[in-house]
Amino acid sequence: MLSKYLINDSAKIKDCLKKMQENRQKCVIIVDNLKKLKGTFSDGDARRLMLKNLNFNSKVKNHYNKKDYSFIKKENYSIKKIKNLFLKKNLTLIPIVDNKK
């Protein structure tokens, strides 16, 4: 089930869009080969790339959000904290990670 939200950082942009269609969210979570969280890629990121006429066969590696994404560490997990993040930042997905991401 988790796999429908995760995509490797070496995937193509069009594969990210397919994954978003599959999971019915506006975002996918970018991970490396070891499933370590690297960032997110959203439908807004895809629209911005479309306006730049970027080929959707390009790798997502250089185009995903590496800095300004939200996640919660498993040891800090609480429903209240997650609810506040969803509401404050208008998110569709929030990864919950261990101390190694």
C-alpha positions as semicolon CSV with decimal commas, in nm:
position;residue;x (nm);y (nm);z (nm)
1;M;0,000;0,000;0,000
2;L;0,280;0,243;0,085
3;S;0,438;0,180;-0,255
4;K;0,166;0,377;-0,433
5;Y;0,298;0,694;-0,267
6;L;0,673;0,633;-0,311
7;I;0,882;0,676;-0,622
8;N;1,255;0,650;-0,676
9;D;1,455;0,967;-0,737
10;S;1,577;0,822;-1,068
11;A;1,222;0,791;-1,208
12;K;1,092;0,997;-1,498
13;I;0,859;1,289;-1,437
14;K;0,583;1,114;-1,632
15;D;0,614;0,817;-1,393
16;C;0,558;1,055;-1,102
17;L;0,242;1,182;-1,270
18;K;0,120;0,825;-1,325
19;K;0,187;0,749;-0,958
20;M;-0,013;1,057;-0,854
21;Q;-0,299;0,937;-1,072
22;E;-0,276;0,593;-0,912
23;N;-0,271;0,719;-0,553
24;R;-0,528;0,995;-0,619
25;Q;-0,313;1,249;-0,437
26;K;-0,146;1,565;-0,563
27;C;0,195;1,448;-0,453
28;V;0,443;1,161;-0,446
29;I;0,721;1,098;-0,198
30;I;1,068;1,078;-0,352
31;V;1,300;0,813;-0,204
32;D;1,641;0,672;-0,292
33;N;1,722;0,304;-0,352
34;L;1,729;0,242;0,025
35;K;1,382;0,401;0,065
36;K;1,532;0,703;0,241
37;L;1,316;1,015;0,212
38;K;1,467;1,265;-0,031
39;G;1,176;1,504;-0,092
40;T;0,841;1,542;-0,265
41;F;0,709;1,606;-0,614
42;S;0,367;1,767;-0,651
43;D;0,125;1,847;-0,929
44;G;0,230;2,211;-0,886
45;D;0,592;2,113;-0,955
46;A;0,473;1,937;-1,271
47;R;0,275;2,242;-1,387
48;R;0,578;2,467;-1,340
49;L;0,790;2,227;-1,547
50;M;0,522;2,217;-1,816
51;L;0,538;2,596;-1,845
52;K;0,915;2,565;-1,896
53;N;0,850;2,312;-2,175
54;L;1,051;2,045;-1,996
55;N;1,027;1,699;-2,148
56;F;0,830;1,473;-1,910
57;N;1,068;1,189;-2,001
58;S;1,332;1,379;-1,801
59;K;1,438;1,236;-1,467
60;V;1,269;1,381;-1,160
61;K;1,606;1,380;-0,980
62;N;1,674;1,747;-1,056
63;H;1,319;1,874;-1,028
64;Y;1,165;1,759;-0,702
65;N;1,131;1,959;-0,381
66;K;1,443;1,878;-0,177
67;K;1,422;2,147;0,090
68;D;1,077;2,278;0,167
69;Y;0,879;1,963;0,237
70;S;0,714;1,845;0,555
71;F;0,759;1,517;0,739
72;I;0,717;1,391;1,093
73;K;0,961;1,176;1,284
74;K;0,804;0,861;1,422
75;E;0,906;0,941;1,780
76;N;0,727;1,280;1,756
77;Y;0,411;1,136;1,601
78;S;0,078;1,264;1,725
79;I;-0,258;1,307;1,558
80;K;-0,272;1,668;1,677
81;K;0,068;1,747;1,523
82;I;-0,028;1,588;1,192
83;K;-0,366;1,764;1,184
84;N;-0,198;2,100;1,248
85;L;0,052;2,040;0,966
86;F;-0,222;1,942;0,722
87;L;-0,422;2,253;0,804
88;K;-0,132;2,499;0,834
89;K;0,045;2,402;0,512
90;N;-0,250;2,265;0,313
91;L;-0,076;1,930;0,252
92;T;-0,208;1,611;0,096
93;L;0,062;1,374;0,224
94;I;0,290;1,382;0,528
95;P;0,561;1,114;0,545
96;I;0,626;0,964;0,889
97;V;0,990;0,858;0,911
98;D;1,231;0,698;1,155
99;N;1,550;0,872;1,268
100;K;1,723;0,767;0,942
101;K;1,437;0,907;0,728
